Amino acid sequence: MPFTNNRIEYEEPFTPPGTPISVIASFNRDGGVKPLYFRYDTPTQTMNVKIEDVKVVNPLPLVASDFSCTVSVGDRQNTVVLRYMKREERWFLLPPS
């Protein structure tokens, strides 16, 4: 999942897929969740990424939900998949498929 920073340089994420990541999310009164931002590490910096669009792609009631997220970093747009594990209350960046 490559991103570019504002200098338009290619950087591979240093955060391995499947590693817990930090996410800012919104929860509604019905218990729904929507990721808004996430953070990952590259070899040179920590990136804070705003999520532009979100689609729930794999809801597993009581276990987890997968979200397909459109993000923009620099002038590039990418799609990433985030998994929210409900019991553990943790977010994971999934490997690209």
C-alpha positions as CSV (number, residue, x, y, z in Angstrom):
1,M,0.0,0.0,0.0
2,P,2.2,2.8,-1.2
3,F,1.5,6.4,-0.4
4,T,3.2,9.7,-1.2
5,N,3.8,12.5,1.1
6,N,3.4,16.2,0.2
7,R,6.8,16.1,-1.5
8,I,5.4,13.5,-3.9
9,E,7.9,10.8,-3.0
10,Y,7.1,7.1,-2.9
11,E,7.3,5.5,0.5
12,E,6.3,2.0,1.6
13,P,4.6,1.8,4.9
14,F,6.7,0.6,7.7
15,T,3.7,-0.6,9.6
16,P,3.3,-4.3,8.6
17,P,-0.2,-5.3,7.5
18,G,-2.1,-7.0,10.4
19,T,-0.4,-4.7,13.0
20,P,-2.8,-2.7,15.2
21,I,-3.0,0.9,14.1
22,S,-4.4,4.1,15.6
23,V,-7.7,5.2,14.2
24,I,-10.1,8.1,15.0
25,A,-13.6,6.9,14.4
26,S,-17.2,8.1,14.9
27,F,-19.7,5.9,16.6
28,N,-23.5,6.6,16.2
29,R,-26.2,5.9,18.8
30,D,-27.1,2.6,17.1
31,G,-23.6,1.2,17.6
32,G,-22.4,1.8,14.0
33,V,-18.8,2.9,13.5
34,K,-17.1,4.9,10.8
35,P,-13.3,5.4,10.6
36,L,-12.3,9.1,9.9
37,Y,-8.5,9.1,10.2
38,F,-5.7,6.6,10.7
39,R,-2.0,6.7,11.4
40,Y,0.8,4.5,10.0
41,D,4.5,4.6,10.1
42,T,7.0,4.9,7.2
43,P,10.7,4.5,7.6
44,T,11.1,8.3,7.8
45,Q,7.9,9.5,9.5
46,T,4.5,8.9,11.0
47,M,1.6,9.7,8.6
48,N,-1.8,10.9,9.6
49,V,-4.3,10.1,6.9
50,K,-7.8,11.5,6.4
51,I,-10.3,9.0,5.1
52,E,-12.3,10.5,2.2
53,D,-14.9,7.8,1.7
54,V,-15.8,4.6,3.6
55,K,-17.7,1.5,2.6
56,V,-18.4,-1.5,4.9
57,V,-17.3,-4.5,2.9
58,N,-17.5,-7.4,5.4
59,P,-19.7,-6.9,8.4
60,L,-19.3,-9.8,10.9
61,P,-21.8,-9.2,13.7
62,L,-20.3,-9.4,17.2
63,V,-16.8,-10.1,15.8
64,A,-15.4,-7.6,13.3
65,S,-16.1,-5.2,10.4
66,D,-14.0,-4.5,7.4
67,F,-14.0,-1.1,5.8
68,S,-12.8,-0.2,2.3
69,C,-11.5,3.4,2.7
70,T,-10.5,5.9,0.0
71,V,-7.7,8.1,1.2
72,S,-5.6,10.9,-0.4
73,V,-2.0,11.5,0.5
74,G,-0.3,14.2,-1.6
75,D,-1.7,14.0,-5.1
76,R,-2.4,10.3,-5.0
77,Q,-5.6,8.5,-4.1
78,N,-5.6,4.9,-2.8
79,T,-7.9,2.4,-1.3
80,V,-7.0,0.6,1.9
81,V,-8.9,-1.9,4.0
82,L,-9.2,-1.4,7.8
83,R,-10.6,-4.1,10.1
84,Y,-12.3,-3.2,13.4
85,M,-12.2,-6.1,15.9
86,K,-15.2,-5.5,18.2
87,R,-14.3,-7.6,21.2
88,E,-10.7,-6.4,21.3
89,E,-11.7,-2.8,20.3
90,R,-8.7,-2.6,18.0
91,W,-8.1,-1.5,14.4
92,F,-5.9,-3.3,11.9
93,L,-4.5,-2.4,8.5
94,L,-5.1,-5.4,6.2
95,P,-2.8,-6.5,3.4
96,P,-3.7,-5.3,-0.1
97,S,-5.7,-7.9,-2.0
